[in-house]
Amino acid sequence: MLRGVKRLGIILAGGSGQRFGDQIPKQFIRLAGESVLRRSVVALASGGAFDHIVVAANPDWLDETNEALKGLLGPALSVVPGGSSRNESTRAGLDALKAADDDIVLIHDAVRPLLSREVVERVIAPLADGRADAVDTTIPTPDTLVIVDGDRITDIPNRSLYRRGQTPQGFIVGTLRTAYANTPIGSQATDDCTLVLRHVPGARLLHVAGAEENIKITTPIDLVLADRLIQLHSIPPSKATTPAGDSSHWSGRRVVIVGGTSGIGAAIATELAALGARIAAVGRNAADDVTSASGAEAALATAVSSLGGVDDLFVTAGVLHMGPLAHQDAADIAETLAVNLAASVYLARAAHPHLVKSAGSLTLFTSSSFTKGRPNYAAYSATKAAIVNLMQALADEWADAKIRVNAVAPERANTPMRQAAFPNEDHTVLLSAEEVAAATLRLAASGLTGQVLDVRR
C-alpha cells in the first residue's frame, strides 16, 4: 500500500429490524452478552489498522447506537445518521469520512457479527496491491439454482458460476464516488459492488472468499445459529469434556456450589479445588433450605461469610421423579418444582448483589430434555425448559453489570440421581460426572453469557 493511503470503514446500521420481528432493531439484540452491532464493529476493526470507522445509524436510534458503542475504538469510531436506504447510508458514511480518492474503504453490515480477521485481510489485499478497484466477498452455493417465471421453471444454471455475496465489500474511494456520481437519481441497489459494476465502466471488480460462518442476522433462526457458532469457537467440541487444567482463571476465586456434595456438583468441587479455587459446597443436608427465598438468602450469606464474597455460583442440585403426571404423587411434583426450578430462582436473586460486586458468573443446570417435553417426564421437562428461559432472561438483565449467566445441558450422565432412576442401565455408556464438570468449568471461564452448552460424548 502506498504511504499515506488510509484504511477506512463504514458500518451500515440503519435497519429497523422489521424482518426480525423484535421490538428493537436487530443490531441492538445481545449475542453472547454483546450487542450484534458492537460485535460487528469489533470484527471489522480486527482485520487491520483502520484509521477511522463510521457507523451510519438509524436516525431514530442514534442515542442507542452511541450507547452500544461506548468506549469502543475511541476517536477512531464515530456515529452519523444514515439514510432511508442502504445506498443513502453508504453516502452518509462516505461523506463523514472525508476520504481521499486513493484511500481504501470497507463497507460492512451491522448484523454480520462473526466476520473473521482473515476475511477482512483478503478484501484489503487486492486493493492495497493495486490489483482491484472494488472487491466483493463471496461464498459458493451448495444448492441447485432454479430460475422460475411464476410457477414455471425456465432454466437450471450451472451453480459453479454463481456465488452468494457477503460483506465487507472493499473499494478504492474514488471508484465508489464515481459509482454514486453516475447512479441515476432514485436508482437503488442491494449492495455497492452492484453500483460499481453498473456505473463505472472498466472498473476492476474482483471477488475473494468469504466464510460460511459470516452469517447475516436477519431472522430469529440466524441469531440461534450465531449464538451456537460463538460457543463452538470459544469451546470447541473436541475440548468441551477434556479436563480444564488451567489454574490461571480459577486460582483464588470464591465459588459456591449448590448440590456440591454429590454427582456433578461434587466433581466440579474436586476439579476446582485442584485448580486453586476456594469452595463452599452446599448439599442436601445443609442447614438452610434453598428451595425457599429465606433459605437461599441464608445459604448465600453463610457462603459469603466463609469466602469473603462470591465470584461464581453453580446450581447443580436436581431431582428426577418419573411417571404419568395424572398419577404422580403431589409431594414428588412439589419437590421437582422446588429443587429443579424454585431453588435456582431464589439463589439467583440472593446471589445478585454479591455477583454485582465481583462481576461474576452464575451457571444453572438444565438437561437434554429441555427442548421437548417427554411422556413420564412432564414436571421434570417443564422445570428444565424453565431453567433455560430463566438463564436467558438473567443474561440480558445482568449484562450491564457484567454478570455472566449460562446453562449446562448434559446428556445422560452417570450420577447418583440417574443410577437411582435407572438401576439396570449400562452406566459405562453414560457421560461421567467429571466430563460434565470439565465442560462446565470451560463454559464458566469462557467469558460467554446467555449460552446453553450441550455436553455430549
C-alpha positions as CSV (number, residue, x, y, z in Angstrom):
1,M,0.0,0.0,0.0
2,L,1.2,3.5,-0.8
3,R,2.3,5.6,2.1
4,G,-0.4,7.9,3.3
5,V,-3.3,5.8,2.0
6,K,-5.9,5.4,4.8
7,R,-7.9,2.3,5.7
8,L,-11.4,3.3,6.4
9,G,-14.6,1.5,7.3
10,I,-18.4,2.1,7.1
11,I,-20.8,0.0,9.2
12,L,-24.3,0.1,7.8
13,A,-26.6,0.1,10.8
14,G,-29.7,1.8,9.5
15,G,-32.0,-1.2,9.7
16,S,-35.3,-1.2,11.6
17,G,-35.4,-5.0,12.2
18,Q,-38.8,-5.5,10.7
19,R,-38.0,-8.8,9.2
20,F,-36.6,-10.0,12.6
21,G,-39.9,-9.2,14.3
22,D,-38.5,-7.8,17.5
23,Q,-39.3,-4.6,19.3
24,I,-35.8,-3.2,18.7
25,P,-33.6,-3.2,15.6
26,K,-31.7,-6.4,15.4
27,Q,-28.3,-4.8,15.6
28,F,-29.1,-4.0,19.3
29,I,-30.0,-7.5,20.3
30,R,-27.4,-9.1,22.5
31,L,-25.4,-12.0,21.3
32,A,-23.4,-13.9,24.0
33,G,-23.5,-10.7,26.1
34,E,-22.6,-8.1,23.5
35,S,-24.9,-6.3,21.0
36,V,-24.8,-7.6,17.5
37,L,-23.7,-4.1,16.4
38,R,-20.8,-3.9,18.8
39,R,-19.6,-7.4,17.7
40,S,-19.8,-6.4,14.1
41,V,-17.7,-3.2,14.6
42,V,-15.1,-5.1,16.6
43,A,-15.0,-7.8,14.0
44,L,-14.3,-5.4,11.2
45,A,-11.7,-3.5,13.2
46,S,-9.9,-6.7,14.0
47,G,-8.8,-7.1,10.4
48,G,-6.2,-4.3,10.3
49,A,-5.2,-0.8,11.4
50,F,-8.2,1.2,10.4
51,D,-7.7,4.9,10.6
52,H,-11.4,5.6,11.1
53,I,-14.7,3.7,11.1
54,V,-18.1,5.4,10.7
55,V,-21.3,3.8,11.8
56,A,-24.2,5.0,9.6
57,A,-27.1,4.5,12.1
58,N,-30.8,4.6,12.0
59,P,-31.6,8.2,12.7
60,D,-34.3,7.2,15.2
61,W,-31.8,5.1,17.2
62,L,-28.7,7.4,17.4
63,D,-28.6,7.5,21.2
64,E,-28.9,3.7,21.5
65,T,-26.2,3.3,18.8
66,N,-23.8,5.6,20.7
67,E,-24.6,3.7,24.0
68,A,-24.0,0.3,22.4
69,L,-20.5,1.5,21.1
70,K,-19.5,3.4,24.2
71,G,-15.7,3.1,24.9
72,L,-15.0,1.3,21.7
73,L,-12.1,2.4,19.5
74,G,-12.0,5.9,20.9
75,P,-11.7,8.8,18.3
76,A,-11.3,6.2,15.5
77,L,-15.0,5.5,15.7
78,S,-17.9,7.9,15.0
79,V,-21.7,7.6,14.5
80,V,-23.6,9.6,11.9
81,P,-27.3,9.4,10.9
82,G,-27.9,7.1,8.0
83,G,-30.4,7.4,5.2
84,S,-33.7,5.8,4.4
85,S,-32.0,3.2,2.2
86,R,-28.8,1.2,2.2
87,N,-27.3,3.3,-0.6
88,E,-28.1,6.6,1.2
89,S,-26.5,5.3,4.4
90,T,-23.3,4.5,2.4
91,R,-23.4,8.0,1.0
92,A,-23.7,9.4,4.6
93,G,-20.8,7.3,5.8
94,L,-18.6,8.2,2.9
95,D,-19.3,11.9,3.3
96,A,-18.5,11.7,7.0
97,L,-15.1,10.0,6.3
98,K,-13.8,12.9,4.2
99,A,-11.6,10.4,2.5
100,A,-9.1,11.0,-0.4
101,D,-9.8,9.3,-3.7
102,D,-6.9,6.8,-3.3
103,D,-7.9,5.8,0.2
104,I,-9.4,2.3,0.8
105,V,-12.9,1.9,2.4
106,L,-14.6,-1.3,3.5
107,I,-18.3,-1.4,3.9
108,H,-19.8,-3.9,6.3
109,D,-23.3,-4.9,7.6
110,A,-24.0,-4.1,11.2
111,V,-25.6,-7.5,11.5
112,R,-22.7,-9.7,10.4
113,P,-21.0,-10.1,13.8
114,L,-19.0,-13.3,13.0
115,L,-16.7,-11.7,10.4
116,S,-13.1,-13.1,10.8
117,R,-9.9,-11.2,10.5
118,E,-8.8,-13.4,7.7
119,V,-11.8,-12.4,5.5
120,V,-11.1,-8.7,6.2
121,E,-7.4,-9.1,5.2
122,R,-8.5,-10.9,2.0
123,V,-10.7,-8.0,1.0
124,I,-8.0,-5.4,1.7
125,A,-5.1,-7.2,-0.1
126,P,-6.0,-6.7,-3.8
127,L,-7.0,-3.1,-3.1
128,A,-3.7,-2.4,-1.3
129,D,-1.7,-4.2,-4.0
130,G,-3.3,-2.2,-6.8
131,R,-4.9,-5.2,-8.4
132,A,-8.6,-4.1,-7.9
133,D,-10.8,-1.1,-7.7
134,A,-13.5,-2.9,-5.9
135,V,-13.7,-6.3,-4.1
136,D,-16.7,-8.4,-3.2
137,T,-16.8,-11.1,-0.5
138,T,-18.5,-14.3,-1.8
139,I,-19.1,-17.9,-1.0
140,P,-20.3,-20.8,-3.2
141,T,-23.8,-22.0,-3.1
142,P,-24.3,-25.7,-2.2
143,D,-27.8,-25.8,-3.5
144,T,-29.1,-26.2,-7.1
145,L,-30.2,-22.8,-8.5
146,V,-33.5,-22.7,-10.3
147,I,-34.8,-19.8,-12.5
148,V,-38.5,-19.5,-12.5
149,D,-41.2,-17.5,-14.2
150,G,-44.3,-17.7,-12.0
151,D,-44.7,-21.4,-11.2
152,R,-42.8,-22.5,-14.3
153,I,-39.1,-23.4,-14.3
154,T,-37.3,-21.7,-17.2
155,D,-33.7,-22.8,-16.5
156,I,-31.4,-24.6,-14.1
157,P,-28.0,-22.9,-14.5
158,N,-24.5,-24.2,-13.7
159,R,-24.2,-23.3,-10.0
160,S,-20.4,-23.4,-10.1
161,L,-20.6,-20.0,-11.8
162,Y,-22.7,-18.4,-9.0
163,R,-21.7,-17.1,-5.6
164,R,-23.6,-15.6,-2.7
165,G,-22.5,-12.2,-1.8
166,Q,-21.5,-11.2,1.8
167,T,-19.8,-8.2,3.4
168,P,-17.4,-6.5,3.8
169,Q,-17.1,-5.1,0.3
170,G,-14.0,-3.0,-0.3
171,F,-13.3,-0.1,-2.6
172,I,-10.8,2.5,-3.7
173,V,-12.7,5.6,-2.6
174,G,-12.6,7.3,-5.9
175,T,-14.1,4.3,-7.6
176,L,-17.0,4.3,-5.2
177,R,-17.6,8.0,-5.5
178,T,-17.7,7.6,-9.3
179,A,-20.3,4.9,-9.0
180,Y,-22.5,7.1,-6.9
181,A,-22.0,10.1,-9.1
182,N,-23.1,8.1,-12.1
183,T,-26.1,6.4,-10.5
184,P,-29.3,8.0,-11.7
185,I,-31.4,9.7,-9.0
186,G,-33.8,7.3,-7.4
187,S,-31.9,4.2,-8.6
188,Q,-31.1,1.7,-5.8
189,A,-29.1,-1.5,-5.4
190,T,-28.9,-4.1,-2.7
191,D,-25.1,-3.5,-2.4
192,D,-22.4,-1.2,-3.5
193,C,-20.5,-3.5,-5.8
194,T,-23.6,-3.6,-8.0
195,L,-23.3,0.2,-8.5
196,V,-19.7,-0.1,-9.5
197,L,-20.5,-2.9,-11.9
198,R,-23.3,-0.9,-13.5
199,H,-21.9,2.6,-13.5
200,V,-18.1,2.5,-13.5
201,P,-17.0,1.1,-17.0
202,G,-13.7,-0.7,-16.9
203,A,-13.5,-0.9,-13.1
204,R,-11.5,-3.9,-11.9
205,L,-14.1,-5.8,-9.7
206,L,-12.7,-8.9,-8.1
207,H,-14.1,-11.3,-5.5
208,V,-12.4,-13.0,-2.6
209,A,-13.5,-16.0,-0.5
210,G,-15.8,-15.2,2.4
211,A,-16.8,-17.7,5.1
212,E,-19.9,-19.7,5.8
213,E,-20.0,-18.6,9.4
214,N,-20.1,-14.9,8.3
215,I,-23.9,-15.0,8.5
216,K,-26.2,-12.1,8.4
217,I,-28.6,-11.8,11.4
218,T,-32.0,-11.5,9.6
219,T,-34.3,-13.9,11.3
220,P,-34.5,-15.3,14.9
221,I,-33.0,-18.6,13.5
222,D,-29.9,-16.7,12.4
223,L,-29.5,-15.5,16.0
224,V,-29.6,-19.0,17.3
225,L,-27.1,-20.1,14.8
226,A,-24.8,-17.2,15.5
227,D,-25.0,-17.9,19.2
228,R,-24.0,-21.5,18.7
229,L,-21.2,-20.6,16.4
230,I,-19.7,-18.3,19.0
231,Q,-20.0,-21.1,21.6
232,L,-18.3,-23.6,19.3
233,H,-15.5,-21.1,18.6
234,S,-15.0,-20.5,22.3
235,I,-15.4,-24.1,23.5
236,P,-14.6,-26.4,20.6
237,P,-16.4,-29.8,20.9
238,S,-13.0,-31.5,20.9
239,K,-12.1,-29.8,24.1
240,A,-15.5,-29.5,25.8
241,T,-15.2,-32.5,28.1
242,T,-11.4,-32.6,28.5
243,P,-10.0,-31.6,31.9
244,A,-9.9,-27.8,32.3
245,G,-6.4,-28.0,33.7
246,D,-5.8,-24.2,33.8
247,S,-5.4,-22.6,37.2
248,S,-4.9,-19.0,35.8
249,H,-8.6,-18.3,35.8
250,W,-9.7,-20.3,38.9
251,S,-6.9,-19.8,41.4
252,G,-8.3,-17.9,44.4
253,R,-11.8,-17.5,43.0
254,R,-14.6,-17.8,45.5
255,V,-17.0,-20.4,44.3
256,V,-20.3,-21.6,45.7
257,I,-21.7,-24.9,44.5
258,V,-25.3,-25.8,45.4
259,G,-25.5,-29.5,45.1
260,G,-21.8,-29.7,45.6
261,T,-21.6,-32.8,47.7
262,S,-22.8,-35.3,45.2
263,G,-22.7,-36.1,41.4
264,I,-21.7,-33.4,39.0
265,G,-21.5,-30.8,41.8
266,A,-19.0,-32.8,43.7
267,A,-17.0,-33.4,40.5
268,I,-16.9,-29.6,39.9
269,A,-15.8,-29.1,43.5
270,T,-13.0,-31.6,43.2
271,E,-11.7,-30.1,40.0
272,L,-11.9,-26.5,41.3
273,A,-10.0,-27.5,44.4
274,A,-7.2,-28.8,42.3
275,L,-7.2,-25.5,40.3
276,G,-6.8,-23.4,43.5
277,A,-10.3,-22.1,43.9
278,R,-11.9,-21.5,47.3
279,I,-15.1,-23.5,47.6
280,A,-18.3,-23.5,49.6
281,A,-20.3,-26.7,48.8
282,V,-24.0,-26.7,49.8
283,G,-25.5,-30.2,49.9
284,R,-28.9,-31.7,50.6
285,N,-28.2,-31.9,54.3
286,A,-27.3,-28.2,54.6
287,A,-28.9,-26.2,57.4
288,D,-30.7,-23.9,55.0
289,D,-33.4,-25.0,52.6
290,V,-32.5,-23.3,49.3
291,T,-35.9,-24.0,47.8
292,S,-37.3,-21.1,49.8
293,A,-36.4,-17.4,49.4
294,S,-35.2,-17.1,53.0
295,G,-33.3,-20.3,52.9
296,A,-31.5,-19.3,49.7
297,E,-30.6,-16.0,51.2
298,A,-29.3,-17.6,54.3
299,A,-27.2,-20.2,52.4
300,L,-25.6,-17.4,50.3
301,A,-25.0,-15.3,53.5
302,T,-23.2,-18.3,55.1
303,A,-21.1,-18.8,51.9
304,V,-20.2,-15.1,51.7
305,S,-19.2,-15.2,55.4
306,S,-16.8,-18.1,54.8
307,L,-15.4,-17.0,51.5
308,G,-15.5,-13.2,51.8
309,G,-17.7,-12.9,48.7
310,V,-18.9,-14.9,45.7
311,D,-17.2,-14.9,42.2
312,D,-19.1,-17.9,40.8
313,L,-22.3,-19.7,41.7
314,F,-23.1,-23.2,40.3
315,V,-26.5,-24.6,40.9
316,T,-26.3,-28.3,40.1
317,A,-29.0,-29.7,42.5
318,G,-31.8,-31.6,40.9
319,V,-34.3,-34.4,41.4
320,L,-35.9,-36.8,39.0
321,H,-39.4,-38.3,39.6
322,M,-40.9,-40.2,36.6
323,G,-44.3,-41.4,35.8
324,P,-47.6,-40.1,34.2
325,L,-48.4,-36.7,35.7
326,A,-52.0,-37.7,36.4
327,H,-50.8,-40.5,38.7
328,Q,-47.7,-38.8,40.2
329,D,-47.6,-38.1,43.9
330,A,-48.3,-34.5,44.7
331,A,-45.2,-34.4,47.0
332,D,-43.0,-35.6,44.2
333,I,-44.3,-32.9,41.9
334,A,-43.8,-30.3,44.6
335,E,-40.2,-31.4,45.1
336,T,-39.5,-31.4,41.4
337,L,-40.7,-27.8,41.1
338,A,-38.9,-26.7,44.2
339,V,-35.5,-28.3,43.7
340,N,-35.2,-28.0,39.9
341,L,-36.7,-24.5,39.5
342,A,-37.6,-22.6,42.6
343,A,-34.1,-23.1,44.1
344,S,-32.4,-21.6,41.0
345,V,-34.7,-18.6,41.0
346,Y,-34.2,-17.9,44.7
347,L,-30.5,-18.5,44.6
348,A,-30.1,-16.2,41.6
349,R,-31.9,-13.4,43.3
350,A,-29.9,-13.9,46.5
351,A,-26.6,-14.0,44.7
352,H,-27.2,-11.0,42.6
353,P,-25.8,-8.3,44.9
354,H,-22.7,-10.4,45.5
355,L,-22.1,-11.1,41.8
356,V,-22.5,-7.4,41.0
357,K,-19.6,-6.7,43.3
358,S,-17.4,-9.3,41.7
359,A,-18.7,-9.1,38.1
360,G,-19.0,-12.9,38.5
361,S,-20.9,-15.7,36.9
362,L,-24.0,-17.9,37.5
363,T,-24.2,-21.3,36.0
364,L,-27.5,-23.2,36.1
365,F,-28.2,-26.8,35.0
366,T,-30.9,-27.9,32.6
367,S,-30.9,-31.2,30.7
368,S,-31.0,-32.6,27.2
369,S,-34.8,-32.9,27.7
370,F,-35.4,-29.2,27.8
371,T,-36.2,-28.9,24.1
372,K,-39.2,-31.2,24.1
373,G,-41.4,-32.5,26.9
374,R,-41.4,-36.2,27.1
375,P,-44.1,-38.6,28.4
376,N,-43.5,-39.6,32.0
377,Y,-41.2,-36.6,32.5
378,A,-43.8,-33.8,32.4
379,A,-42.8,-31.9,35.5
380,Y,-39.1,-32.6,35.1
381,S,-39.0,-31.5,31.5
382,A,-41.0,-28.4,32.3
383,T,-38.6,-27.3,35.0
384,K,-35.6,-27.9,32.7
385,A,-37.2,-25.8,29.9
386,A,-37.9,-23.1,32.5
387,I,-34.2,-23.1,33.6
388,V,-33.2,-22.2,30.0
389,N,-35.7,-19.3,29.9
390,L,-34.6,-18.1,33.4
391,M,-30.9,-18.1,32.2
392,Q,-31.7,-16.2,29.0
393,A,-33.7,-13.6,30.9
394,L,-31.0,-13.1,33.5
395,A,-28.2,-13.0,31.0
396,D,-29.9,-9.9,29.5
397,E,-31.0,-8.4,32.8
398,W,-27.5,-8.7,34.2
399,A,-25.4,-7.9,31.2
400,D,-24.7,-4.3,32.1
401,A,-23.5,-5.4,35.5
402,K,-21.0,-7.8,33.7
403,I,-22.5,-10.8,35.3
404,R,-22.3,-13.9,33.0
405,V,-25.2,-16.3,33.2
406,N,-25.2,-19.7,31.4
407,A,-26.8,-23.1,31.5
408,V,-25.3,-26.6,31.0
409,A,-27.4,-29.3,29.3
410,P,-25.7,-32.6,29.7
411,E,-27.0,-35.7,28.0
412,R,-27.4,-38.8,30.2
413,A,-24.7,-38.7,32.9
414,N,-23.6,-41.3,35.4
415,T,-24.8,-39.6,38.6
416,P,-26.4,-41.0,41.8
417,M,-29.7,-39.4,40.6
418,R,-29.5,-41.3,37.3
419,Q,-28.5,-44.5,39.0
420,A,-31.4,-44.4,41.3
421,A,-33.9,-43.8,38.5
422,F,-32.4,-46.4,36.1
423,P,-30.6,-49.0,38.3
424,N,-30.3,-51.6,35.4
425,E,-28.8,-49.1,32.9
426,D,-25.3,-49.7,31.5
427,H,-23.5,-46.9,33.2
428,T,-20.4,-47.3,31.1
429,V,-22.1,-45.6,28.1
430,L,-23.0,-42.5,30.1
431,L,-21.1,-39.3,30.4
432,S,-19.1,-39.2,33.6
433,A,-19.6,-36.5,36.2
434,E,-16.0,-35.5,35.6
435,E,-16.6,-34.9,31.9
436,V,-19.6,-32.7,32.6
437,A,-17.6,-30.8,35.3
438,A,-14.8,-30.1,32.8
439,A,-17.2,-28.8,30.2
440,T,-19.0,-26.7,32.9
441,L,-15.8,-25.0,34.0
442,R,-14.7,-24.3,30.4
443,L,-18.0,-22.5,29.9
444,A,-17.8,-20.5,33.1
445,A,-14.3,-19.4,32.3
446,S,-15.0,-18.6,28.6
447,G,-16.4,-15.1,29.1
448,L,-19.6,-16.0,27.3
449,T,-23.0,-15.4,28.6
450,G,-26.5,-16.4,27.6
451,Q,-25.3,-19.8,26.5
452,V,-26.8,-23.3,26.7
453,L,-23.9,-25.7,26.5
454,D,-24.8,-29.2,25.2
455,V,-22.4,-31.7,26.7
456,R,-22.3,-34.9,24.7
457,R,-19.9,-37.7,24.2
